[in-house]
Amino acid sequence: MTLLAGHVGGERPARRPQPFLDRLEGLSEELTRRGLRTRLISPLGRVPSLRVVNPSVSRLAEDVYVGRSQDGMWWFWWPWAERIASGDNAAQAADRIAKVLDASE
């Protein structure tokens, strides 16, 4: 399903990038299973991201992105453009993110 924003007058509705959202939603489910809180951020005209927060220590939080690299492969990315895991492996990405946001580390 493609999400469409409302439009004014004769303007064409803006499309949200569904492949990005699908992968971020899958990652959100994996992170929730690991006890982390997530919020999908999808502003029109910008790359969507997933805000991930450790509910025990809310200052332990990161934004995660998903996108294609130059070779066409999907990857989950940290905001500083470092790969987390393949965009087809949400479980591995969730494990790595959970480790980074673990308050006991």
VOKEGU-122283 format. One record per residue: x, y, z of N, C-alpha, C, O in turn; residue number from 1. Coordinates in steps of 0.05 Angstrom, whole numbers. Example, Ala and Ser with C-alpha at 12.3 -4.5 7.8 and 13.67 -1.06 7.14 Angstrom:
NODE,264,-114,156,246,-90,156,264,-66,156,285,-66,169,1
NODE,257,-45,142,273,-21,143,258,1,157,268,23,161,2
***
This chain:
NODE,17,-23,0,0,0,0,18,25,0,37,26,15,1
NODE,12,44,-16,27,69,-17,11,90,-2,-12,95,-7,2
NODE,25,103,17,12,124,32,14,150,16,35,157,5,3
NODE,-8,164,15,-8,190,1,-14,212,20,-31,209,38,4
NODE,-1,234,16,-7,258,32,-30,272,18,-35,269,-6,5
NODE,-45,288,33,-67,304,22,-55,324,3,-31,331,5,6
NODE,-71,334,-15,-61,354,-34,-80,377,-36,-104,375,-29,7
NODE,-70,399,-46,-85,424,-48,-89,430,-77,-70,428,-93,8
NODE,-113,438,-85,-118,447,-112,-110,425,-132,-118,402,-129,9
NODE,-95,433,-153,-88,414,-173,-61,401,-169,-51,387,-186,10
NODE,-49,404,-144,-24,392,-139,-27,362,-138,-47,351,-129,11
NODE,-6,349,-146,-5,320,-145,2,311,-116,20,323,-104,12
NODE,-11,290,-105,-4,281,-79,25,271,-78,35,258,-97,13
NODE,39,277,-56,66,268,-53,66,239,-44,49,231,-27,14
NODE,84,223,-54,85,194,-46,106,191,-25,128,202,-26,15
NODE,100,174,-6,119,167,15,133,142,5,121,125,-8,16
NODE,159,139,9,174,117,-1,168,91,14,180,85,34,17
NODE,150,75,3,141,51,17,163,30,22,163,18,44,18
NODE,181,25,4,202,5,11,218,13,36,226,-5,51,19
NODE,222,39,40,236,48,64,218,42,88,228,31,108,20
NODE,193,49,86,175,46,109,171,17,116,171,10,140,21
NODE,168,-1,97,165,-29,102,188,-40,118,185,-55,138,22
NODE,213,-33,110,236,-43,124,238,-32,152,245,-46,171,23
NODE,233,-6,155,234,7,181,212,-5,200,217,-8,224,24
NODE,189,-10,190,168,-22,206,176,-50,215,170,-58,238,25
NODE,188,-66,198,198,-92,206,219,-90,227,219,-106,246,26
NODE,237,-71,225,257,-67,245,245,-58,271,253,-67,293,27
NODE,224,-41,270,210,-32,294,199,-56,309,200,-57,334,28
NODE,187,-75,295,176,-98,308,197,-114,323,193,-123,345,29
NODE,220,-117,310,243,-132,322,253,-118,347,259,-130,367,30
NODE,255,-91,345,266,-76,368,246,-76,391,254,-77,414,31
NODE,220,-75,385,200,-76,406,201,-103,421,198,-103,446,32
NODE,206,-124,407,210,-150,420,233,-151,439,234,-166,458,33
NODE,253,-133,434,276,-132,451,273,-111,473,293,-105,487,34
NODE,249,-100,476,244,-81,498,250,-52,492,249,-36,511,35
NODE,256,-45,468,261,-18,461,236,-4,450,218,-17,440,36
NODE,235,22,452,213,37,441,221,49,415,244,57,411,37
NODE,202,51,396,209,61,370,187,81,361,164,80,370,38
NODE,195,99,343,175,117,331,184,122,302,207,130,298,39
NODE,167,116,284,173,121,255,169,150,249,148,162,255,40
NODE,189,162,237,189,190,229,190,190,199,209,181,187,41
NODE,169,201,186,167,201,157,156,227,146,134,229,137,42
NODE,173,248,148,164,274,137,164,273,106,182,261,94,43
NODE,145,286,94,143,287,65,168,300,54,177,321,64,44
NODE,179,288,33,202,300,19,229,294,32,249,304,23,45
NODE,229,278,54,254,272,68,255,242,72,235,228,70,46
NODE,279,233,77,283,204,82,271,197,109,277,210,129,47
NODE,254,176,110,243,167,135,265,155,153,286,146,144,48
NODE,259,156,179,278,144,199,262,131,221,237,135,223,49
NODE,276,117,238,263,104,261,278,114,285,302,109,288,50
NODE,264,127,303,275,136,329,273,112,348,252,102,352,51
NODE,296,105,359,297,81,377,307,91,404,327,105,406,52
NODE,292,84,426,298,94,452,298,70,472,281,53,471,53
NODE,318,70,490,319,51,512,300,63,533,306,84,544,54
NODE,277,50,540,259,62,559,270,64,587,259,80,603,55
NODE,290,49,594,302,50,620,320,74,624,322,85,646,56
NODE,333,83,602,351,105,602,346,121,576,358,116,555,57
NODE,327,139,577,317,152,553,339,168,538,335,174,514,58
NODE,361,175,551,382,189,536,397,170,518,412,179,501,59
NODE,393,144,521,404,124,503,384,121,480,366,105,481,60
NODE,389,136,459,371,137,436,387,142,411,407,156,411,61
NODE,377,132,389,389,136,362,368,137,341,346,126,345,62
NODE,374,150,319,358,149,295,370,129,277,395,128,274,63
NODE,354,113,264,364,92,245,350,97,218,327,104,217,64
NODE,366,94,198,356,98,170,359,72,154,373,54,163,65
NODE,345,71,132,348,49,114,351,60,86,337,80,79,66
NODE,368,48,70,371,58,43,389,39,27,400,20,37,67
NODE,390,45,1,407,29,-17,435,41,-19,438,65,-19,68
NODE,454,23,-20,481,32,-24,486,33,-54,468,28,-70,69
NODE,510,40,-62,517,43,-90,514,17,-105,510,17,-130,70
NODE,516,-6,-91,514,-31,-105,484,-41,-107,479,-62,-118,71
NODE,465,-24,-98,437,-30,-100,426,-46,-77,402,-51,-76,72
NODE,443,-55,-58,434,-70,-35,422,-51,-14,431,-29,-10,73
NODE,401,-61,0,389,-46,22,405,-50,47,414,-72,52,74
NODE,408,-29,63,423,-30,88,409,-13,109,397,8,103,75
NODE,411,-21,134,403,-4,156,429,12,163,451,1,163,76
NODE,425,38,169,448,56,173,445,72,199,422,79,207,77
NODE,467,77,212,468,97,234,468,125,221,474,127,197,78
NODE,462,145,236,461,173,225,488,182,215,490,200,198,79
NODE,510,170,224,537,178,215,546,162,191,570,161,185,80
NODE,527,149,177,531,135,152,548,110,155,562,102,137,81
NODE,545,97,178,558,70,182,536,49,180,514,52,191,82
NODE,542,28,165,523,6,162,519,-8,189,537,-12,204,83
NODE,493,-16,193,487,-32,217,484,-62,208,497,-79,220,84
NODE,467,-67,188,463,-94,179,447,-92,152,437,-70,145,85
NODE,446,-114,138,431,-115,113,402,-106,118,390,-113,138,86
NODE,391,-92,99,363,-84,100,344,-107,99,320,-103,104,87
NODE,353,-130,92,337,-155,92,340,-171,117,328,-193,119,88
NODE,355,-161,137,359,-176,161,353,-158,185,371,-149,199,89
NODE,327,-153,190,319,-136,212,327,-147,239,333,-132,258,90
NODE,327,-174,242,335,-186,268,364,-180,275,370,-173,298,91
NODE,382,-182,255,410,-176,261,413,-146,267,429,-139,285,92
NODE,400,-129,252,401,-101,257,391,-94,285,403,-78,300,93
NODE,369,-106,293,358,-102,320,377,-111,342,379,-97,362,94
NODE,390,-133,338,410,-143,358,432,-122,361,440,-116,384,95
NODE,442,-112,339,464,-92,341,455,-66,353,469,-54,370,96
NODE,431,-57,346,421,-32,357,416,-35,387,423,-17,403,97
NODE,404,-58,395,398,-63,423,424,-63,439,425,-54,462,98
NODE,445,-74,428,471,-75,442,482,-47,446,492,-40,468,99
NODE,480,-30,426,490,-2,428,474,13,449,485,29,464,100
NODE,448,8,451,431,23,469,427,9,497,411,18,513,101
NODE,443,-12,502,441,-26,527,454,-10,549,478,-2,547,102
NODE,439,-4,570,449,13,592,470,-1,609,486,12,622,103
NODE,472,-28,608,491,-42,624,519,-44,611,538,-53,623,104
NODE,520,-36,585,546,-38,571,565,-17,580,588,-15,571,105
***
